[in-house]
Structure formats: C-alpha cells, structure tokens
Amino acid sequence: MDTNKGMAAGCRTDTEPVEQKVWLYASVGCLEQREDMERYIEKRIERMKSQAEEQGFTVVGTSMDTSRRTPAMERPGVQEMLAAVREGKVGTVMTLSLRHISRKIEDFFPVMTELRKRKVGLRARDSGALSFPSCPMKRPQKKGGEER
C-alpha cells in the first residue's frame, strides 16, 4: 500500500474583472488627538466601503494616512495603495476627495501619473471638478500705457 500519495496543488481562479476591484484611501488634515484621527478615518473608510459595494465594486484593500503635511509619495498609506496598483490587484482607487491625496498639484501629479500608467481609475466626489490653477493673463497695453 502506497501511503505517499501525490498531492495536486489547488488554486482558485479569480473570475472578477480587475476593473471592479477597488482600493479605498483616506487621510486627515489635523486633529488634536491621535485616537480621534483614527476613529475619524475609520468612519470615512466605512462610508466609502458602503458606497463602493452599492456601486458594484469589491473592496480589495484600504489604507490611510494621519497627516497631509508629508508629500503624497512619501506617505505610507499612499505607498501601500500604489504597491497594490503596481501588482495589478486594483482597477480603481476611491477616495472621498482629491485633497485626501494632496492639495498641492506638484504632489498630486506623481500619484496620478502612476495610476494613469497602470490604467487605474480614480473616483472621488470632486474628481469631475479636477482643474488646474490658471495663470493670470496680462492685457496688452496701448501706446502710452493705457489699458484696452
């Protein structure tokens, strides 16, 4: 009797399209006590989780940062989210507002570039309002220094 039977490795094939897999990200500006921050962010994550599931997404991960003072690409929560994006586990990143990623355009661009390079969507309630600061235009002056 052969007691040393071969074992076949079993693996589960994931049939859900990556576009339906969402990563939730939240951050907080500043609150006085750390425990308040963590509770506040957890409530935000739970709210996003409900919204994502209502929209047919499967939440595959969450991350958060307790400070927006650090540039976006240096925050642990952003790095965790981008690692999942690079591994192909995520089709969409959801955040309550774009300012959770950054209020500074120079910090926002590297994150957005990484998402676009990987063809990952970004969902936020204000993402339709994505605009860039405009440069004030000077009016040409007439001879003699008069404005038109």
Secondary structure, 3 states (H helix, E strand, C coil): CCCCCCCCCCCCCCCCCHHHEEEEEEECCCCCCHHHHHHHHHHHHHHHHHHHHHCCCEEEEEEEECCCCCCHHHCHHHHHHHHHHHCCCCCEEECCCHHHCCCCHHHHHHHHHHHHHCCCEEECCCHHHCCCCCCCCCCCECCCCCEC
